[in-house]
Amino acid sequence: MSEGTVPGAISKLGQTLIGALPPSFIILLILNIAFIGFVMWFLEGQLRARDVMAEQLFNRCMEIALPAANTP
């Protein structure tokens, strides 16, 4: 990739930044990214379960509040 292009300049900048960081900082950065990914995955599951429970509760309340709609 030519260094005169924008992607080439971005690539060179990235390589320079990574090369200037100490290995312990890179490991810390990777651990932080993994931790944030795990937290987001965990919260996604919690929110999905909460939505399912709230939907079931809402549907049951509607069945009780509107009994005429459920009778033939």
JOSUL-V745742 format. One record per helix or strand of 3 or more residues. SS is the DSSP state (@ for helix, = for strand). FROM is the first residue (numbers start at 0). TO is the last residue. If there is no record, write none. Layout:
ss->SS from->FROM to->TO
ss->SS from->FROM to->TO
This chain:
ss->@ from->5 to->19
ss->@ from->22 to->64
ss->@ from->66 to->69
